[in-house]
């Protein structure tokens, strides 16, 4: 595992909003997960394909041997090959858009320390040609959509790349792309002039310096989601436990505006409590005491040690074998996975109906259209 910058580009959304968070996180261990390891493996596969395509001539035997090595990893999934192809296809499209071969760098270390002290990171793919600097990022996660629009991670990479290459290439525009193939092949793009990028870079220098020095005010918000200090941060605790703004509600019934405010706070509070529970459980599993709490074994579910042998005993004792098994059809999703999306659409599109979804309360920023009530007449028609 390579070294990480204190002011990493991937955590910039956090330290730009909450400068002290960088030093607070430094005091806490970095947790590992299978999801992160999966992402690292997918990145290695993507890097291999990109190097073969753009950088290093590689014979089929050598390439297939390296892919075979990746397949031996317990976290390998066949879909990794498909999703990394999506990443490759996008890059191939960018390359074909140039009249002459552009400069290409893969997994390039980028130094943006002139904007954030000791700042550096690794760019998945950098392409320079026709006065355009492309910064392309591959994200294998499928939980959180990430937009390239005004994305500080991408802009820090762009600043570092521009600093290194501007004396070689007459760059006047930077195009930033985030590819998330596991989110319905999501591709998010943004474009900035170099002037816009440099102005932004100058604007964050003071904040970056504060973050490096551990100065400034802690500011809880949605950027806390991946912060290692989120469970223990006192500013976050004070924020969620402070309800003074609701204490002065005079009328016997609260207003619709207050309902919205309280729901917003409750949603954030629920997430914070879950962070605390995860922290306390982890501490308990390590034998550390959290006052008033302990770790116990949860409810266990009985299971056969050998179901086939157990059923043989039942059959031998007069039970009909057909009574021990149930036959049920595959679900729609399982059927689509079996036959493939294209074939499923070709053969079964007329047999699929998407009914209206159940009314669900979401934040106003959600991209879905507001729910429209259907009148009895419309429903009848």
C-alpha positions in Angstrom: 0.0 0.0 0.0 1.5 3.3 -1.0 1.8 6.4 1.2 -1.1 8.8 1.5 -0.9 12.6 1.6 -2.4 14.3 4.7 -4.3 16.6 2.3 -5.2 13.8 -0.2 -7.2 14.8 -3.2 -9.7 12.0 -2.5 -10.5 13.6 0.9 -10.4 17.2 -0.3 -14.2 17.6 -0.3 -13.9 17.0 3.5 -10.9 19.1 4.5 -12.0 22.0 2.3 -15.3 22.1 4.2 -13.8 21.1 7.6 -10.1 22.0 7.8 -9.3 20.4 11.2 -10.6 17.0 10.0 -7.4 16.1 8.2 -5.4 16.2 11.5 -8.2 14.6 13.5 -8.3 11.6 11.0 -4.5 11.3 11.3 -4.9 10.2 15.0 -7.3 7.4 14.1 -6.5 4.1 12.3 -7.6 3.6 8.7 -10.1 0.8 8.4 -9.9 -1.7 5.5 -12.9 -3.3 3.8 -13.5 -5.9 1.1 -15.2 -3.1 -0.9 -11.9 -1.1 -0.9 -9.9 -4.1 -1.8 -12.3 -5.0 -4.6 -11.8 -1.4 -6.0 -8.0 -1.8 -5.8 -8.2 -5.1 -7.7 -10.5 -3.6 -10.4 -8.1 -0.6 -10.7 -5.1 -3.0 -11.3 -7.0 -4.8 -14.0 -8.0 -1.4 -15.6 -4.3 -0.3 -15.4 -3.1 -3.5 -17.1 -5.6 -3.1 -20.0 -4.8 0.6 -20.4 -1.1 0.0 -20.5 -1.5 -2.7 -23.1 -3.6 -0.5 -25.2 -1.7 2.8 -24.9 1.7 2.4 -23.3 3.4 -0.9 -23.5 3.1 -3.4 -26.4 2.1 -6.7 -24.8 1.5 -10.1 -26.4 -1.7 -12.0 -25.8 0.2 -14.7 -23.8 1.7 -12.2 -21.4 -1.6 -10.3 -21.0 -3.6 -13.4 -20.4 -1.1 -14.7 -17.9 -1.5 -11.5 -15.9 -5.3 -11.6 -16.1 -5.1 -15.2 -14.9 -3.1 -14.0 -11.9 -5.8 -11.5 -11.1 -8.5 -14.2 -11.3 -6.7 -16.1 -8.5 -7.6 -13.3 -6.1 -10.5 -14.4 -3.9 -12.1 -11.0 -4.5 -12.1 -11.3 -8.3 -15.4 -11.2 -10.1 -16.0 -11.8 -13.8 -17.9 -8.5 -14.0 -14.6 -6.7 -13.3 -13.5 -7.5 -16.9 -16.7 -6.0 -18.3 -16.6 -2.9 -16.2 -13.0 -2.2 -16.9 -13.9 -2.5 -20.6 -16.3 0.3 -20.1 -13.5 2.4 -18.8 -11.3 1.4 -21.7 -14.0 2.1 -24.3 -14.3 5.7 -23.0 -10.6 6.3 -23.1 -10.4 4.8 -26.6 -13.1 7.2 -27.7 -11.1 10.2 -26.3 -7.9 9.0 -28.1 -9.7 8.6 -31.4 -10.7 12.2 -31.2 -7.2 13.5 -31.8 -5.7 14.0 -35.2 -2.2 13.0 -33.9 -1.2 10.7 -31.1 -1.7 12.5 -27.7 0.4 12.1 -24.6 -0.9 9.4 -22.2 0.0 8.6 -18.6 -1.4 5.8 -16.6 -1.5 5.7 -12.7 0.6 8.8 -12.7 1.8 10.4 -9.4 0.6 14.0 -9.3 2.1 16.7 -7.1 -0.2 19.6 -6.3 1.8 20.7 -3.3 2.0 24.3 -4.6 -1.7 24.5 -3.7 -2.0 22.2 -0.7 1.0 21.5 1.5 2.7 18.2 0.7 -0.2 17.3 -1.5 0.1 14.5 -4.0 -2.1 11.7 -5.4 -2.4 9.3 -8.3 -4.2 10.0 -11.5 -5.8 7.0 -13.1 -5.4 8.4 -16.6 -4.0 11.6 -18.0 -4.3 12.5 -21.7 -2.9 15.7 -23.3 -3.5 16.7 -26.9 -4.9 19.5 -28.9 -4.5 22.1 -26.1 -6.7 19.9 -23.9 -5.7 18.2 -20.6 -8.0 15.2 -19.8 -8.1 13.9 -16.3 -10.0 10.6 -16.2 -10.9 8.8 -13.0 -12.2 5.2 -12.6 -14.4 4.5 -9.6 -15.5 0.9 -9.0 -17.9 1.6 -6.2 -21.6 1.3 -6.8 -23.0 2.9 -3.6 -22.5 6.6 -4.0 -22.7 8.5 -7.4 -19.8 11.0 -7.8 -20.2 14.0 -10.0 -17.2 15.5 -11.9 -18.9 18.9 -11.7 -16.7 21.2 -9.6 -15.1 18.1 -8.1 -12.2 19.2 -5.9 -10.3 15.8 -6.2 -10.4 16.2 -10.0 -9.4 19.8 -9.9 -6.4 19.2 -7.6 -5.3 16.5 -10.0 -5.7 18.9 -12.9 -3.7 21.6 -11.1 -0.9 19.2 -10.4 -0.9 17.9 -14.0 -1.0 21.4 -15.4 1.9 22.5 -13.2 4.0 19.6 -14.5 3.1 19.7 -18.1 2.3 23.3 -19.0 5.9 24.0 -20.1 5.7 21.2 -22.6 2.1 21.6 -23.9 0.0 24.8 -24.6 -2.9 23.6 -22.4 -5.9 26.0 -22.3 -8.7 23.7 -21.3 -9.1 20.8 -18.8 -11.7 18.1 -19.1 -12.5 16.0 -16.1 -14.3 12.7 -16.3 -15.5 10.2 -13.6 -16.5 6.8 -14.8 -18.6 4.6 -12.5 -19.5 1.6 -14.7 -21.3 -0.3 -11.8 -23.8 2.6 -11.6 -25.5 1.9 -14.9 -22.3 2.9 -16.7 -22.4 6.4 -15.3 -20.1 8.9 -16.9 -19.9 12.4 -15.4 -17.9 15.1 -17.2 -16.9 18.7 -16.5 -14.8 21.2 -18.3 -12.8 24.3 -17.1 -10.6 26.8 -18.7 -7.1 27.0 -17.3 -7.9 30.5 -16.0 -10.9 29.2 -14.0 -8.9 26.3 -12.7 -6.0 28.5 -11.5 -8.4 31.0 -9.8 -10.0 28.1 -7.9 -6.5 26.8 -6.9 -5.5 30.2 -5.5 -8.8 30.4 -3.6 -8.1 27.1 -1.7 -4.5 27.8 -0.7 -5.4 29.4 2.7 -7.9 26.7 3.6 -5.4 24.0 2.6 -2.8 25.7 4.9 -5.3 25.7 7.8 -6.1 22.1 7.2 -2.4 21.1 7.2 -1.9 23.0 10.5 -5.0 21.5 12.0 -6.5 25.0 12.4 -10.0 26.4 11.7 -13.4 25.4 12.9 -14.9 21.9 12.6 -18.0 22.0 10.4 -20.3 19.0 10.4 -22.2 18.1 7.3 -22.6 15.6 4.5 -18.9 15.6 3.9 -18.5 13.7 7.3 -19.7 10.5 5.6 -16.2 8.9 5.1 -14.3 10.8 7.8 -12.5 8.4 10.2 -13.3 10.8 13.1 -17.0 11.0 12.4 -18.1 8.9 15.4 -15.9 10.7 18.0 -16.0 14.3 16.6 -17.2 16.6 19.4 -18.4 19.2 16.9 -20.6 16.6 15.3 -21.9 15.4 18.6 -22.7 19.0 19.7 -24.4 19.7 16.4 -26.7 16.6 16.6 -27.4 16.9 20.4 -28.2 20.6 20.2 -31.9 21.2 19.7 -32.2 24.8 21.0 -33.6 26.1 17.8 -36.7 23.9 18.4 -37.1 24.8 22.1 -38.9 28.1 21.4 -41.7 26.7 19.3 -44.7 28.5 20.9 -47.8 27.3 19.1 -49.2 23.9 20.3 -48.7 22.5 16.8 -45.4 22.7 14.9 -45.5 24.2 11.4 -44.7 22.4 8.1 -41.5 24.3 7.9 -40.5 22.9 11.3 -41.5 19.4 10.3 -39.1 19.6 7.4 -36.3 21.0 9.6 -36.8 18.3 12.3 -36.9 15.5 9.7 -33.6 16.8 8.2 -32.0 16.8 11.6 -33.4 13.3 12.4 -32.0 11.8 9.2 -28.5 13.2 10.0 -28.9 12.1 13.7 -29.8 8.6 12.7 -26.6 8.3 10.5 -24.5 9.7 13.4 -25.9 7.2 15.9 -25.1 4.4 13.5 -21.5 5.6 13.3 -21.4 5.5 17.1 -22.8 2.0 17.2 -20.3 0.8 14.7 -17.5 2.4 16.7 -18.7 1.0 20.0 -19.1 -2.5 18.6 -15.6 -2.5 17.1 -14.1 -1.3 20.4 -16.0 -4.0 22.3 -14.7 -6.7 19.9 -11.2 -5.5 20.8 -12.0 -6.0 24.5 -12.3 -2.3 25.2 -15.1 -1.1 27.6 -17.8 1.4 26.5 -19.6 2.5 29.6 -23.1 1.0 29.9 -22.7 -1.4 26.9 -21.3 -4.8 26.1 -21.0 -7.1 23.1 -23.0 -10.3 23.0 -23.8 -13.0 20.5 -26.7 -12.1 18.3 -29.6 -14.3 17.5 -28.4 -17.5 15.7 -30.3 -19.2 12.9 -30.4 -23.0 12.9 -28.9 -24.7 9.8 -28.3 -28.2 8.5 -24.8 -29.5 8.8 -25.5 -31.7 5.7 -28.9 -31.1 4.2 -28.6 -34.0 1.6 -27.9 -36.6 4.3 -30.6 -35.2 6.5 -33.2 -35.5 3.7 -32.1 -39.1 3.0 -32.9 -39.9 6.6 -36.4 -38.5 6.2 -37.0 -40.4 3.0 -35.8 -43.6 4.6 -38.4 -43.0 7.4 -41.3 -42.7 5.0 -41.4 -39.0 4.0 -42.0 -38.4 0.3 -38.9 -36.8 -1.4 -41.1 -34.5 -3.5 -42.5 -33.0 -0.3 -39.0 -31.9 0.8 -38.3 -29.6 -2.2 -40.2 -26.6 -3.6 -40.0 -25.5 -7.2 -40.3 -21.8 -7.9 -39.4 -19.6 -10.9 -36.5 -17.2 -11.1 -37.2 -13.6 -10.2 -37.2 -11.0 -13.0 -33.7 -9.8 -12.0 -32.4 -13.4 -11.9 -33.9 -14.2 -15.3 -32.3 -11.0 -16.8 -28.9 -12.0 -15.3 -29.3 -15.5 -16.8 -30.1 -14.5 -20.4 -28.2 -11.2 -20.5 -29.7 -7.7 -20.6 -29.8 -7.4 -24.4 -31.4 -10.8 -25.0 -33.8 -10.2 -22.2 -34.9 -6.9 -23.7 -35.2 -8.5 -27.2 -37.3 -11.5 -26.1 -39.2 -10.4 -23.1 -39.7 -6.6 -23.2 -43.5 -7.0 -23.9 -43.8 -9.2 -20.8 -42.4 -6.6 -18.4 -44.4 -3.9 -16.7 -43.0 -1.3 -14.4 -45.8 -0.2 -12.0 -45.6 3.1 -10.2 -43.3 3.1 -7.2 -44.6 3.4 -3.7 -44.7 7.0 -2.6 -41.4 7.7 -0.7 -40.2 10.7 1.2 -36.8 12.0 0.0 -34.7 15.2 0.2 -35.7 18.0 -2.1 -32.4 17.7 -3.9 -33.3 14.2 -5.2 -33.4 14.2 -9.0 -36.6 12.2 -9.3 -39.8 14.1 -10.3 -42.3 14.9 -7.5 -45.0 12.3 -6.9 -48.2 13.1 -8.8 -51.5 11.9 -7.3 -53.6 10.0 -9.7 -57.3 10.8 -9.7 -59.9 8.0 -9.6 -60.9 8.9 -13.2 -57.4 8.6 -14.5 -56.9 5.3 -12.7 -60.1 4.0 -14.2 -59.0 5.0 -17.7 
